[in-house]
Amino acid sequence: MDKLGVDLPLLLSQIVNFSLLAILLNMFLYKPILNALQARSERIRESLDNAEKVKQQLARVDADYDAKLQEARREGQTIISQAQERARAQEAELLVVARNNAAKIEEEARNKAEQDRQQMLRGLQGQLASLVTETASNVLGRELQTKGHDELINKSIDQLGRLN
Amino acid sequence: MSTKQKVIIAVAITAVIGIALRIFLPVGTPLVSVRAEELFHIGGYTITNSLLLTWIVMALLIVLAVVGTSKLRSGNAEALKQPRGLQNALEYAVEMFYNTMQGVSPKFAGRFFVIVATIFFLVLPSNWFGLIPGVGSIGLCYSHSAEHAAAPNYVATAGISTDTAAPVLAAAAEGGKYTHNCPSGTAFHPFLRPGSADLNMTLALALISFAVTEFWGFRSLGFGYLGKFFNFRGGLIQAAVGIIELISEFARIVSFAFRLFGNIFAGEVVLLVMAFLFPTLLSLPFYGLELFVGLIQAFVFAMLTMAFIDMAAESHGDHGHEEHAH
């Protein structure tokens, strides 16, 4: 062993060297770096998790938005259809009222016309009676006594009315 | 001219220049020492050049670690969010090594990361430091008596004074003239030698690896761990297998120590011999090779330690993956 240069103090000093180096490198190299690597990978995992979460939230918000949009659309549709229905109902109602009004107006007009006619007829009758009496008195040359001939006059007016 | 032809011509020109320069540059005979050379003594302790380089490597690593992770340790949120510069490089190295170890032993990589990573991060720069020009080639001539003398008067014997031992710069440009320049009775001692080219360090690492493995075996299996080696209930074959296991367990110390030592030391020798044969250019490919070998050996040492720790915790599972010596 001596020819190979193996020497106990040197051997021991190399073992001590190694131990010292191991301790110091562990303190200054391995531990800080391995801790940093672990911290970094943890941070990366966290970030990825967060990203995943955000993505999920976004998806949820998107879904919510879609649902709300759908609902709003549906509501709008119902409102429109209700309005249309109501409008149709009102239209029908208005039509009925208008028709009734028109009928009433027509009726009234007809009644008025009838009344006017009756009135006119009545006026005409009076005039006719006096005219007839006058004409007759003229024709007969004497004044017919109104009294006592009323019956005759009324009969002739009645005939007149029937003629009409 | 095709690429292949270009390459061939480039190699030929390089070889010619290399061989031509060999003629003009005087090169001394390479001197190889398996032992780590002694430099000086402090209070009775011998300091070798490999120990010195190991300290330099350690200091460098610790300074890098302290500087690189200072922001992280002070809890700087910005540094955590966005690593920059040195911190980023250190993080990359540590994370990559951690993930590799996790691949070898998913269960125990975290628990033994300190040991395994320190092996890797100590051995790798040690290996690569040997490739820096000047490491292993700049030194002093020491008188032989100083090597074994108990007296720590190295200044006198190692000789800063020029008559006994002239300080010699043996850089590549001077072609390793040191063997000529050292007077007889003295030997050249380079100032620096990679720690992994010294058996003391590789053996120390091997013992640590062995101790941690056995500790973990007993820790996770109790005395049942010994059943792996002394298995007499399963018949003769099982008993023989147990004994072989026991031998291989201890053989690991040797194989760990000598694999790393052999590779790095041999690499040094190859570079030395190549520099001796061709002082310029042609030894370059071997530098690339040795860079690769240095990385592989550091990785193999750390990874095998991790694998053995993992296997020690298995009760009587398969022993399918034995070590693959490189």
Interface residues (C-beta under 8 A of the other chain):
Chain A: K3 L4 G5 V6 D7 P9 L10 L11 L12 S13 Q14 I15 N17 F18 L20 L21 A22 L24 L25 N26 F28 L29 Y30 P32 I33 L34 N35 A36 L37 A39 R40
Chain B: V34 R35 A36 Y45 T46 T48 L51 T54 W55 M58 L61 I62 A65 V66 G68 T69 L72 R73 A79 L80 K81 P83 L90 E91 V94 E95 Y98 F113 V114 I115 A117 T118 I119 F121 L122 G195 D198 L199 N200 M201 L203 A204 L205 L207 I208
